[in-house]
Amino acid sequence: MTNDFDADEVLKNWDVAEQQRRADFMEFLYSAYERDNSLFTGLWQEFKEDLAQYTAQQFKPRGSGGIPFGPETKRTVPTN
């Protein structure tokens, strides 16, 4: 088995500003979700699920009352 990972190639195309924005956003999510366990595990997935649920609740196709959610919905997203 050969190792095809080329660190020099990765670093050549590394965008420091983009990586910093990603890190800043993850720090924002950590704070917003009130994590206190020093773990970021599952944070991005939780955010994606909450965002999808919120978006679906806001989506109202013409002639419908929106997309229904069943009792299996884990979290509710606050609406303004």
Buried (B, 14 or more C-beta within 10 A) or exposed (E): EEEEEEEEEEEEEEEEEEEEEEEEEBEEBBEEBEBEEEEEEEBEEBBEBBEEBBEEBEEEEEEEEEEEEEEEEEEEBEEE
